[in-house]
Amino acid sequence: MLALLLAAAFGLAEAATLIDGRLVVDVRTPEEYAAGHVDGALSAPLDAVGDIVARAAPDRDTPVALYCRSGRRAEAAMQILQGRGYRQLENLGGLDAAERRYGPLVK
């Protein structure tokens, strides 16, 4: 129930979850996310990543880890978030690297 209340407050489909103390963000398309993602990762496509992360983690000191298919969009997302004042950003690279670090993907 708390997750649903947080989701409503943030205007997100689901509440943001910290994994190992980080907000893990999947910057792939919604279709790619639906095909398989890190359990607990926030879906924030590159074209909306700044707004979605700002709602999920308004504290600019929140550690944020980003991934995509290959790491390229995650790098672009890092630049966007740096421009918005986020200071603790990590590019996890591609989906395979994120899976190795955080475990099996879920649908």
C-alpha positions in Angstrom: 0.0 0.0 0.0 2.8 2.4 0.8 4.3 1.8 -2.6 1.1 2.7 -4.3 0.8 5.9 -2.2 4.4 6.9 -3.1 3.7 6.1 -6.7 0.7 8.4 -6.7 2.6 11.1 -5.0 5.4 10.9 -7.6 3.0 10.5 -10.5 4.7 7.3 -11.4 3.3 4.0 -12.5 5.1 2.4 -9.6 7.1 3.7 -6.7 10.9 4.1 -7.0 12.9 1.4 -5.2 16.5 1.8 -4.1 18.6 -1.3 -4.9 21.8 -1.5 -2.8 21.3 2.2 -1.9 20.9 3.3 -5.5 18.0 4.3 -7.7 18.5 1.9 -10.7 17.2 3.4 -13.9 16.5 1.6 -17.2 16.6 4.3 -19.9 15.5 2.0 -22.7 12.1 2.2 -24.4 8.9 1.0 -22.6 8.8 -2.0 -25.0 12.4 -2.9 -24.2 11.7 -2.6 -20.5 8.6 -4.8 -20.7 10.7 -7.5 -22.5 13.0 -7.8 -19.4 14.5 -5.5 -16.8 16.4 -5.5 -13.5 13.9 -6.2 -10.7 13.1 -2.9 -9.0 14.5 -0.7 -11.8 12.7 2.5 -12.7 11.6 2.8 -16.3 12.7 6.2 -17.6 13.1 6.4 -21.4 15.9 8.7 -22.5 13.5 11.4 -23.8 11.9 11.7 -20.3 14.7 10.6 -18.0 15.2 14.0 -16.4 11.6 14.6 -15.4 11.0 11.0 -14.2 14.2 10.8 -12.1 13.4 14.3 -10.6 10.0 13.0 -9.5 11.4 9.7 -8.2 14.5 11.2 -6.5 14.2 14.9 -5.8 17.3 14.8 -3.7 20.2 15.5 -6.1 22.5 13.5 -3.9 20.6 10.3 -4.4 22.9 7.7 -6.0 21.6 6.9 -9.4 22.7 3.9 -11.6 21.7 3.9 -15.2 21.6 1.2 -17.9 20.3 0.6 -21.4 21.0 -2.0 -24.1 24.7 -1.1 -24.7 25.5 1.8 -22.3 25.2 4.6 -24.9 21.8 5.9 -23.9 22.8 5.5 -20.2 25.8 7.8 -20.9 23.4 10.4 -22.6 21.1 10.1 -19.5 24.1 10.8 -17.2 24.7 14.0 -19.1 21.1 15.0 -18.8 21.0 14.3 -15.0 24.4 16.0 -14.4 22.8 19.1 -16.1 20.0 18.9 -13.5 22.5 18.8 -10.6 22.7 15.1 -9.8 26.1 14.3 -8.4 26.2 10.6 -7.7 25.7 9.0 -11.1 27.0 5.7 -12.5 26.7 4.2 -16.0 26.2 0.5 -15.5 26.6 0.0 -19.2 24.4 -2.5 -21.0 21.6 -4.8 -19.9 24.0 -7.7 -19.6 26.2 -5.8 -17.1 23.2 -4.7 -15.1 22.0 -8.3 -15.0 25.4 -9.5 -13.8 25.4 -6.9 -11.0 21.7 -7.0 -9.9 20.6 -10.5 -10.8 18.1 -12.1 -13.2 15.8 -10.0 -15.2 12.1 -9.9 -14.7 9.2 -9.1 -17.0 
